[in-house]
Amino acid sequence: MSPPLGGLHALVTGAGRGIGAAIARVLADSGADVTLLGRSLPDLERIAANLGNVRRCCQVADVANAESVRAAAVAARAAMGPITLLVNNAGQAMSGPIGKTTDAQWQTMLAVNLTGTFLCMRECLPDMLKVGFGRIVNVASTAGIVGYPYVSAYCASKHGVIGLTRAVALETARKNITVNAVCPGYTDTDIVKASIANITAKTGRTEAEALAELVSHNPQGRLVTSEEVADTVRWLCLRSTSSITGQSIAVAGGEVM
């Protein structure tokens, strides 16, 4: 039997670590050829070296820059053909009260989390329309579904990703292209490690106390794993999930219902 994602070319942004690396691995394990896109070539190459018997390439790009995204997509197509799976995973998080959120911080959150998602979708959709098949999965956050204090810019950017997902899902509903969002809760990644360090530095709490505060939001009382998020992304990329589009699926242990 052919692998479930055989013959498909996936572009995964933010693929050099954390959730993005886990997504690249699970898509490759399911037979997809994978373009790993990120800002650090050594990180991308380290993940790519362990993807098994599929074609792969690495592209260094800034998702917030249209020319950078376009150049990376052109190179990916030249290497492995039309991009039929797009996973917009690249993102950043910053925290602080709104009154202390600088213009630069606000613009960074919108540029990386929202504009980056838009640019990659705009660049890859023509391939999907041309071949008559596509799957787009945007890695948003539970912060795209509900509000959290002290992360107003992050929440705004992720709410924007959800709105963008829904709009493009309707535009492509009759084109055999689905567009969905996956919304992780607090996940065991470098971003959460940085959040814990920030909490300890500002409050004097121990790392264990800071972690306990974060996992208290999750009814299961734990961090989500990158692999759990990646498995959900893989499911949405399957050919058999053609009727699932415009959805925001929380991977958060019941935190958001």
Sequence and secondary structure as in RCSB ss.txt:
>XXXX:A:sequence
MSPPLGGLHALVTGAGRGIGAAIARVLADSGADVTLLGRSLPDLERIAANLGNVRRCCQVADVANAESVRAAAVA
ARAAMGPITLLVNNAGQAMSGPIGKTTDAQWQTMLAVNLTGTFLCMRECLPDMLKVGFGRIVNVASTAGIVGYPY
VSAYCASKHGVIGLTRAVALETARKNITVNAVCPGYTDTDIVKASIANITAKTGRTEAEALAELVSHNPQGRLVT
SEEVADTVRWLCLRSTSSITGQSIAVAGGEVM
>XXXX:A:secstr
   TTTT EEEEETTTSHHHHHHHHHHHHTT EEEEEES HHHHHHHHTTS SS EEEEE  TT HHHHHHHHHH
HHHHH    EEEE       B GGG  HHHHHHHIIIIIIHHHHHHHHHHHHHHHHT EEEEEE  GGGTS  TT
BHHHHHHHHHHHHHHHHHHHHTTTTTEEEEEEEE SBSSHHHHHHHHHHHHHH   HHHHHHHHHTTSTT S B 
HHHHHHHHHHHHSGGGTT  S EEEESTTS  
